[in-house]
């Protein structure tokens, strides 16, 4: 079996190498993994920075600064105690004593709040020691000065403060020194915490900046991947396809990367090569077809020459044979016996039948060659022309011919006239004992018209329904019905030339066709072609 027209499998495209092996999805996956890793590392750093920042902020804002405030309150309370006690020692007024007691209570409250901050205090042991020292020197000052002064007021009256002044100066100096030490320590912790907070803010800003930079780089990387891994190779493939589309069929289609476009370009190039090979084979076939068409035209020309010879050169000898044979019968008939006259009759009949066969062959060969132009016409026109040509046999047989309202068809008038004439003539010829009744019907069948010719004649046996359309095929002897047997073959050729088909309505198996015969054929619609 020939391989022409058979689809051949596409050759496998050349595999991509290097980075070309990576598909676009793999490029994006690799980029996504790198971005995710960078974001994860930066995120961990940011979380650690935020956690450290929160811890530092809590230490400064929630511990160191409140401790400094409590220390200030303790300092103010001790100062108020010293002032109230000294005033009480000079004036012996009860309100000064009450102010002293209130300042002692304020100191105790501030000291208690400061003690609650100690567990969270940076350098808690050192600060706690300083706080305890403040409590100790404060207690010593109150014991040695304030309480002693209060107890001595009934004795020394307004001179008490002056008498106790040296003790106050010595003990309260220690109190101030302890407070200054604690304040200096807390200030140092505050300053260090502030510095570390600033560093935490800076680290957090850096982490956020890195995240933003990674996202920007990810966007730029995605754009570059789309541009260089998709758009540029796609534009390259488009240019190559455009070159092939503009006629450069030998232009090779090849894209190195990415893998999808490399594989696609390989398949498209394989398809181009196959189409090019098929086109070249089709060109060769076209050349052979043109050669065959030229040979066919030459054969048709020879056929036309043969038809000319058959219509002129061959018929002339036949006419002479028939003519001189008849003259022989006329001149020497009285000298010939019965057998000789019979031989002469056979010769004349053979010559006439030969002329009929030649004429029928000429008519058969002319279908579609001579006068075969198509036109839009009313089908009733060739029908009436056929009835006019058959007027004598129709009248002689007493036949009745009816028809539906016929449509407009596209065909050749003379050939359609021949078609109607042959079918109606057959219906008149092969009639039964009853007068012939012939009806030409028509119905729409899609985009064509289906015609029918129904008669009440002798019918056709079902086993002959295919044979009757063959040339020179007869179902009856020449002594029963005249003719050469080419009429239905000519009808078949006319209908097929018009793009239709003709058939006989199949009778029941085993019947002899006593119910008549129905021929059906199709013709193209003339109005749909306008």
C-alpha positions as CSV (number, residue, x, y, z in Angstrom):
1,X,0.0,0.0,0.0
2,X,1.3,3.5,-0.9
3,X,2.3,5.9,1.9
4,X,0.9,8.8,0.0
5,X,-1.9,10.5,2.0
6,X,-1.0,8.6,5.1
7,X,-0.1,10.7,8.2
8,X,3.4,10.0,9.3
9,X,4.5,10.3,13.0
10,X,6.3,13.5,13.9
11,X,10.0,13.0,14.6
12,X,11.0,13.6,18.2
13,X,12.4,17.2,18.7
14,X,16.0,17.6,19.8
15,X,16.3,17.7,23.6
16,X,17.2,21.0,25.2
17,X,20.5,21.2,27.0
18,X,21.8,23.2,30.0
19,X,19.4,25.6,31.5
20,X,17.2,25.0,28.5
21,X,16.1,21.8,30.3
22,X,14.3,23.8,32.9
23,X,10.7,24.5,32.1
24,X,9.1,27.9,32.9
25,X,7.3,26.4,35.9
26,X,10.6,25.1,37.2
27,X,12.2,28.5,36.7
28,X,9.4,30.1,38.8
29,X,9.6,27.3,41.4
30,X,13.3,27.8,41.8
31,X,12.9,31.5,42.1
32,X,10.1,31.0,44.6
33,X,12.2,28.7,46.7
34,X,15.0,31.2,46.8
35,X,12.7,34.1,47.6
36,X,10.9,32.0,50.3
37,X,14.3,31.1,51.9
38,X,15.4,34.7,51.9
39,X,12.1,35.9,53.4
40,X,12.3,33.1,56.0
41,X,15.8,34.1,57.1
42,X,14.9,37.8,57.1
43,X,11.7,37.0,58.9
44,X,13.4,35.1,61.6
45,X,15.9,37.9,62.0
46,X,13.0,40.4,62.2
47,X,11.1,38.3,64.7
48,X,14.3,38.0,66.9
49,X,14.8,41.7,66.6
50,X,11.2,42.5,67.5
51,X,11.4,40.1,70.5
52,X,14.6,41.7,71.7
53,X,13.2,45.1,71.1
54,X,10.0,44.2,73.1
55,X,12.2,42.9,76.0
56,X,14.4,46.0,76.0
57,X,11.4,48.3,75.8
58,X,9.8,46.4,78.7
59,X,12.9,46.7,80.8
60,X,13.3,50.4,80.2
61,X,9.7,51.6,80.1
62,X,8.2,49.2,82.5
63,X,11.0,48.7,85.0
64,X,13.9,51.2,84.9
65,X,11.9,54.4,84.3
66,X,9.3,53.5,87.0
67,X,12.2,52.6,89.4
68,X,13.7,56.1,88.7
69,X,10.3,57.6,89.4
70,X,10.0,55.7,92.7
71,X,13.5,56.7,93.6
72,X,12.5,60.3,93.1
73,X,9.5,59.8,95.3
74,X,11.7,58.3,98.0
75,X,14.1,61.3,97.7
76,X,11.2,63.7,97.9
77,X,9.7,61.8,100.9
78,X,13.1,61.8,102.8
79,X,13.6,65.5,102.0
80,X,10.1,66.2,103.3
81,X,10.9,64.2,106.4
82,X,14.1,66.1,107.1
83,X,12.4,69.5,106.5
84,X,9.3,68.6,108.7
85,X,11.5,67.1,111.5
86,X,13.8,70.2,111.5
87,X,10.7,72.5,111.4
88,X,9.1,70.6,114.3
89,X,12.4,70.9,116.2
90,X,12.3,74.7,115.8
91,X,8.6,75.4,116.2
92,X,7.3,72.4,118.1
93,X,4.1,72.6,116.0
94,X,2.0,69.5,115.7
95,X,1.3,70.0,111.9
96,X,5.0,69.6,111.2
97,X,5.0,66.3,113.0
98,X,2.0,65.2,111.0
99,X,3.8,66.2,107.8
100,X,6.7,64.2,108.9
101,X,4.5,61.1,109.5
102,X,2.9,61.5,106.1
103,X,6.3,61.7,104.4
104,X,7.4,58.5,106.2
105,X,4.3,56.8,104.9
106,X,5.0,58.1,101.3
107,X,8.6,56.8,101.6
108,X,7.3,53.3,102.7
109,X,4.8,53.2,99.8
110,X,7.4,54.2,97.3
111,X,9.9,51.7,98.7
112,X,7.4,48.9,98.5
113,X,6.6,49.7,94.9
114,X,10.4,49.8,94.2
115,X,10.8,46.4,95.8
116,X,8.1,44.9,93.4
117,X,10.2,46.1,90.4
118,X,13.4,44.4,91.6
119,X,12.7,40.9,90.1
120,X,12.6,42.3,86.5
121,X,15.3,44.9,87.1
122,X,18.4,44.6,84.9
123,X,21.4,44.1,87.2
124,X,18.8,43.4,89.9
125,X,21.2,42.4,92.6
126,X,23.3,45.6,92.5
127,X,20.1,47.7,92.3
128,X,18.5,45.8,95.2
129,X,21.7,46.3,97.3
130,X,21.5,50.0,96.7
131,X,17.8,50.1,97.5
132,X,18.5,48.2,100.7
133,X,21.3,50.6,101.6
134,X,18.9,53.5,101.1
135,X,16.4,51.8,103.4
136,X,19.2,51.2,105.9
137,X,20.7,54.7,106.0
138,X,17.1,56.2,106.0
139,X,16.3,54.1,109.0
140,X,19.5,55.1,110.7
141,X,18.8,58.8,109.9
142,X,15.4,58.5,111.4
143,X,16.6,56.6,114.4
144,X,19.5,58.9,115.2
145,X,18.0,62.2,114.2
146,X,14.3,62.4,113.4
147,X,13.0,60.1,116.2
148,X,15.5,61.4,118.6
149,X,14.6,65.0,117.8
150,X,10.9,64.2,118.3
151,X,11.6,62.6,121.6
152,X,13.8,65.5,122.7
153,X,11.3,68.3,121.8
154,X,9.5,68.1,125.3
155,X,12.9,68.7,126.9
156,X,14.7,71.2,124.6
157,X,11.7,72.8,123.1
158,X,12.5,75.1,120.2
159,X,16.3,74.5,120.7
160,X,16.0,70.9,119.7
161,X,16.7,71.4,116.0
162,X,19.8,73.4,116.7
163,X,21.1,70.8,119.2
164,X,20.5,67.9,116.8
165,X,21.9,69.7,113.6
166,X,25.3,67.9,113.6
167,X,23.7,64.5,113.6
168,X,21.3,65.5,110.9
169,X,24.1,66.8,108.7
170,X,26.1,63.6,109.1
171,X,23.3,61.1,108.7
172,X,21.3,62.9,105.9
173,X,24.5,63.3,103.9
174,X,24.7,59.5,103.7
175,X,21.1,59.4,102.7
176,X,21.7,61.8,99.8
177,X,24.8,59.9,98.8
178,X,22.9,56.6,98.6
179,X,20.1,58.2,96.6
180,X,22.6,59.8,94.2
181,X,24.2,56.4,93.7
182,X,20.9,54.7,93.0
183,X,19.8,57.5,90.6
184,X,23.1,57.3,88.8
185,X,22.8,53.6,88.4
186,X,19.2,53.8,87.1
187,X,20.2,56.6,84.7
188,X,23.0,54.5,83.4
189,X,20.6,51.6,82.8
190,X,18.1,53.9,81.1
191,X,20.8,55.3,78.8
192,X,22.1,51.8,78.0
193,X,18.5,50.6,77.4
194,X,17.8,53.6,75.1
195,X,21.0,52.8,73.1
196,X,20.0,49.2,72.7
197,X,16.4,50.2,71.8
198,X,17.8,52.4,69.1
199,X,19.9,49.5,67.8
200,X,16.8,47.3,68.0
201,X,14.8,49.8,65.9
202,X,17.7,50.0,63.4
203,X,17.8,46.2,63.2
204,X,14.1,46.0,62.7
205,X,14.2,48.7,60.0
206,X,17.0,46.8,58.3
207,X,14.9,43.6,58.4
208,X,11.9,45.3,57.0
209,X,14.1,46.9,54.3
210,X,15.6,43.5,53.4
211,X,12.0,42.1,53.1
212,X,11.0,45.0,50.9
213,X,14.2,44.5,48.8
214,X,13.6,40.8,48.5
215,X,10.0,41.4,47.3
216,X,11.2,44.0,44.8
217,X,13.9,41.7,43.6
218,X,11.3,38.9,43.3
219,X,9.1,41.2,41.2
220,X,12.1,42.1,39.0
221,X,13.1,38.5,38.8
222,X,9.6,37.4,37.8
223,X,9.6,40.1,35.1
224,X,13.0,39.0,33.8
225,X,11.9,35.4,33.8
226,X,8.8,36.2,31.9
227,X,10.7,38.4,29.5
228,X,13.7,36.2,28.8
229,X,12.2,32.8,29.4
230,X,8.8,33.3,27.8
231,X,8.3,36.5,25.8
232,X,11.7,36.6,24.0
233,X,11.7,32.9,22.9
234,X,8.0,33.3,22.0
235,X,8.8,36.4,19.9
236,X,11.7,34.5,18.3
237,X,9.4,31.5,17.5
238,X,6.7,34.0,16.1
239,X,9.3,35.5,13.8
240,X,10.3,32.1,12.5
241,X,6.7,31.1,12.0
242,X,6.0,34.4,10.2
243,X,8.9,33.7,7.9
244,X,7.5,30.3,7.0
245,X,4.1,31.8,6.6
246,X,5.4,34.4,4.2
247,X,6.7,31.6,1.9
248,X,10.2,30.7,3.2
249,X,9.2,27.0,3.7
250,X,12.9,25.9,4.1
251,X,13.3,28.2,7.2
252,X,14.1,26.0,10.2
253,X,12.1,26.6,13.4
254,X,14.3,26.3,16.5
255,X,14.1,27.8,20.0
256,X,16.7,26.7,22.5
257,X,14.9,27.5,25.7
258,X,12.7,27.1,27.7
259,X,12.0,23.5,27.5
260,X,8.3,23.9,26.6
261,X,9.0,26.2,23.7
262,X,12.0,24.1,22.6
263,X,9.7,21.1,22.4
264,X,7.0,23.1,20.7
265,X,9.3,24.5,18.1
266,X,10.6,21.0,17.5
267,X,7.1,19.7,16.8
268,X,6.1,22.7,14.7
269,X,9.4,22.3,12.7
270,X,8.7,18.6,12.2
271,X,5.2,19.5,11.0
272,X,6.7,22.1,8.6
273,X,9.1,19.4,7.2
274,X,6.2,17.0,6.8
275,X,4.0,19.5,5.2
276,X,6.8,20.6,2.9
277,X,7.4,17.0,1.9
278,X,3.7,16.5,1.3
279,X,3.5,19.7,-0.7
280,X,6.4,18.6,-2.8
281,X,4.7,15.2,-3.3
282,X,1.5,17.1,-4.1
283,X,3.4,19.2,-6.6
284,X,4.7,16.1,-8.2
285,X,1.2,14.7,-8.2
286,X,-0.1,18.0,-9.7
287,X,2.5,17.7,-12.5
288,X,1.4,14.1,-13.2
289,X,-2.3,15.2,-13.0
290,X,-1.6,18.0,-15.5
291,X,0.1,15.4,-17.7
292,X,-2.9,13.1,-17.4
293,X,-5.2,16.0,-18.1
294,X,-3.3,16.8,-21.2
295,X,-3.5,13.1,-22.2
296,X,-7.2,13.1,-21.4
297,X,-7.7,16.2,-23.6
298,X,-5.8,14.5,-26.4
299,X,-7.9,11.4,-25.9
300,X,-11.1,13.5,-26.0
301,X,-9.8,15.1,-29.1
302,X,-9.3,11.7,-30.7
303,X,-12.7,10.7,-29.4
304,X,-14.3,13.7,-31.1
305,X,-12.4,12.8,-34.2
306,X,-13.8,9.2,-33.9
307,X,-17.3,10.6,-33.3
308,X,-16.9,12.6,-36.5
309,X,-15.7,9.6,-38.4
310,X,-18.5,7.5,-36.9
311,X,-21.2,10.1,-37.8
312,X,-19.9,10.6,-41.3
313,X,-17.4,8.1,-42.7
314,X,-18.9,5.0,-41.0
315,X,-22.6,5.8,-41.7
316,X,-21.9,6.4,-45.4
317,X,-20.8,2.8,-46.2
318,X,-23.8,1.5,-44.1
319,X,-26.2,3.6,-46.2
320,X,-24.6,2.3,-49.4
321,X,-24.9,-1.3,-48.1
322,X,-28.6,-0.8,-47.3
323,X,-29.3,1.1,-50.5
324,X,-27.6,-1.2,-52.9
325,X,-29.0,-4.3,-51.1
326,X,-32.5,-2.8,-51.5
327,X,-31.7,-2.0,-55.2
328,X,-30.6,-5.6,-55.7
329,X,-33.9,-6.8,-54.3
330,X,-35.8,-4.5,-56.5
331,X,-34.0,-5.3,-59.8
332,X,-33.3,-9.0,-59.4
333,X,-36.1,-9.9,-57.0
334,X,-38.0,-12.0,-59.6
335,X,-34.9,-14.0,-60.1
336,X,-34.2,-14.8,-56.4
337,X,-35.8,-17.5,-54.3
338,X,-37.4,-17.0,-51.0
339,X,-34.2,-17.7,-49.0
340,X,-32.2,-15.1,-51.0
341,X,-34.8,-12.5,-50.3
342,X,-34.7,-13.4,-46.6
343,X,-30.9,-12.9,-46.6
344,X,-31.3,-9.5,-48.3
345,X,-33.8,-8.5,-45.6
346,X,-31.4,-9.6,-42.9
347,X,-28.6,-7.5,-44.4
348,X,-30.8,-4.4,-44.7
349,X,-32.1,-4.8,-41.1
350,X,-28.5,-5.2,-39.8
351,X,-27.3,-2.1,-41.6
352,X,-30.2,0.0,-40.2
353,X,-29.7,-1.4,-36.7
354,X,-26.0,-0.5,-37.0
355,X,-26.9,3.1,-37.9
356,X,-29.2,3.2,-34.9
357,X,-26.4,1.9,-32.6
358,X,-23.9,4.4,-34.0
359,X,-26.4,7.3,-33.5
360,X,-27.1,6.2,-29.9
361,X,-23.4,5.9,-29.2
362,X,-22.9,9.4,-30.5
363,X,-25.7,10.7,-28.3
364,X,-24.2,8.9,-25.3
365,X,-20.7,10.3,-25.9
366,X,-22.0,13.9,-26.4
367,X,-23.5,14.1,-22.8
368,X,-21.4,16.7,-21.0
369,X,-19.2,17.5,-23.9
370,X,-21.2,19.2,-26.6
371,X,-23.8,21.8,-25.7
372,X,-23.5,20.9,-22.0
373,X,-23.8,24.4,-20.5
374,X,-25.8,24.7,-17.3
375,X,-28.5,27.3,-16.7
376,X,-31.3,28.0,-14.4
377,X,-34.6,27.0,-16.0
378,X,-38.1,25.9,-15.2
379,X,-38.3,22.1,-15.3
380,X,-41.7,22.3,-17.0
381,X,-39.9,23.7,-20.1
382,X,-38.0,20.5,-21.0
383,X,-41.0,18.4,-20.0
384,X,-43.3,20.2,-22.5
385,X,-40.6,19.9,-25.2
386,X,-40.4,16.1,-24.6
387,X,-44.2,15.7,-24.7
388,X,-44.2,17.6,-28.0
389,X,-41.5,15.3,-29.4
390,X,-43.6,12.3,-28.2
391,X,-47.0,13.6,-29.3
392,X,-47.5,10.9,-32.0
393,X,-46.7,7.8,-29.9
394,X,-48.7,9.2,-27.0
395,X,-51.7,9.8,-29.1
396,X,-51.4,6.4,-30.8
397,X,-51.2,4.6,-27.4
398,X,-54.0,6.8,-25.9
399,X,-51.6,7.7,-23.0
400,X,-52.4,10.3,-20.4
401,X,-49.4,12.3,-19.0
402,X,-49.8,14.4,-15.9
403,X,-47.4,16.2,-13.6
404,X,-47.0,18.2,-10.4
405,X,-46.1,21.8,-10.5
406,X,-42.4,21.5,-11.4
407,X,-39.8,23.7,-9.7
408,X,-36.9,25.7,-11.0
409,X,-33.7,23.6,-11.4
410,X,-30.2,24.1,-12.7
411,X,-29.4,22.0,-15.8
412,X,-29.0,21.7,-19.5
413,X,-32.3,22.2,-21.4
414,X,-31.6,19.8,-24.3
415,X,-30.3,17.0,-22.0
416,X,-33.2,17.3,-19.6
417,X,-35.6,17.2,-22.6
418,X,-33.8,13.9,-23.6
419,X,-34.2,12.7,-20.0
420,X,-38.0,13.3,-19.9
421,X,-38.4,12.0,-23.4
422,X,-36.6,8.7,-22.7
423,X,-38.5,8.0,-19.5
424,X,-41.9,8.9,-20.8
425,X,-41.1,7.1,-24.1
426,X,-40.2,3.9,-22.2
427,X,-43.5,4.2,-20.2
428,X,-45.5,4.4,-23.4
429,X,-43.5,1.6,-25.1
430,X,-43.6,-0.9,-22.2
431,X,-47.4,-0.4,-21.6
432,X,-49.8,-3.1,-20.4
433,X,-53.2,-3.8,-21.9
434,X,-54.7,-0.7,-20.2
435,X,-54.1,2.7,-21.6
436,X,-50.9,4.2,-20.3
437,X,-51.1,6.6,-17.3
438,X,-47.9,8.4,-16.6
439,X,-47.3,10.9,-13.8
440,X,-44.3,13.2,-13.3
441,X,-44.0,13.9,-9.6
442,X,-41.6,16.1,-7.5
443,X,-40.8,16.7,-3.9
444,X,-38.2,18.6,-1.9
445,X,-35.3,16.6,-0.4
446,X,-32.9,18.9,1.4
447,X,-31.1,21.1,-1.1
448,X,-32.2,19.1,-4.2
449,X,-35.4,18.2,-5.9
450,X,-36.4,14.5,-6.2
451,X,-38.4,13.8,-9.4
452,X,-40.4,10.6,-10.2
453,X,-41.9,9.1,-13.3
454,X,-44.7,6.6,-12.4
455,X,-46.6,4.5,-15.0
456,X,-49.0,1.5,-15.0
457,X,-47.0,-0.5,-17.5
458,X,-45.6,-4.0,-17.4
459,X,-43.1,-3.2,-14.8
460,X,-39.6,-4.5,-14.2
461,X,-38.6,-7.7,-12.3
462,X,-36.7,-6.8,-9.1
463,X,-33.6,-8.7,-10.1
464,X,-33.1,-6.5,-13.2
465,X,-33.2,-3.1,-11.4
466,X,-29.5,-2.5,-11.6
467,X,-28.9,-4.1,-15.0
468,X,-31.3,-1.8,-16.9
469,X,-29.0,1.2,-16.5
470,X,-26.1,-0.5,-18.4
471,X,-25.5,0.4,-22.0
472,X,-27.2,-1.9,-24.6
473,X,-28.8,-4.0,-21.9
474,X,-32.3,-5.3,-23.0
475,X,-34.8,-7.3,-21.0
476,X,-36.9,-8.2,-24.1
477,X,-36.1,-9.4,-27.6
478,X,-36.1,-7.0,-30.6
479,X,-39.1,-8.8,-32.0
480,X,-41.2,-7.8,-29.0
481,X,-39.9,-4.2,-28.4
482,X,-37.8,-2.1,-30.7
483,X,-34.7,-0.1,-29.6
484,X,-31.1,-0.5,-28.8
485,X,-31.2,-0.6,-25.0
486,X,-29.3,2.6,-24.5
487,X,-32.1,4.8,-23.3
488,X,-31.8,4.3,-19.6
489,X,-28.0,4.3,-19.7
490,X,-28.3,7.7,-21.4
491,X,-30.7,8.9,-18.6
492,X,-28.2,7.7,-16.0
493,X,-25.4,9.6,-17.6
494,X,-27.5,12.8,-17.9
495,X,-28.6,12.7,-14.3
496,X,-25.0,12.1,-13.0
497,X,-23.7,14.9,-15.2
498,X,-26.1,17.2,-13.3
499,X,-24.8,16.0,-10.0
500,X,-27.7,13.7,-9.1
501,X,-28.6,10.1,-9.1
502,X,-31.3,7.9,-10.7
503,X,-32.8,4.7,-9.5
504,X,-35.9,2.5,-10.0
505,X,-38.3,2.0,-7.1
506,X,-37.6,-1.5,-5.8
507,X,-40.6,-3.9,-6.2
508,X,-41.4,-6.7,-3.8
509,X,-39.0,-9.7,-4.2
510,X,-40.4,-12.2,-6.7
511,X,-43.0,-9.9,-8.2
512,X,-43.1,-9.2,-12.0
513,X,-43.8,-5.5,-11.7
514,X,-47.5,-5.7,-12.6
515,X,-48.1,-2.6,-10.5
516,X,-46.1,-0.5,-13.0
517,X,-42.7,1.2,-12.7
518,X,-41.5,4.2,-10.8
519,X,-38.2,5.9,-11.8
520,X,-36.8,8.5,-9.4
521,X,-33.9,11.0,-9.9
522,X,-32.5,14.1,-8.2
523,X,-31.6,17.5,-9.7
524,X,-30.0,20.5,-8.1
525,X,-32.2,23.5,-7.0
526,X,-31.8,26.4,-9.4
527,X,-32.8,29.1,-6.9
528,X,-30.2,28.2,-4.3
529,X,-27.4,28.9,-6.7
530,X,-28.5,32.4,-7.6
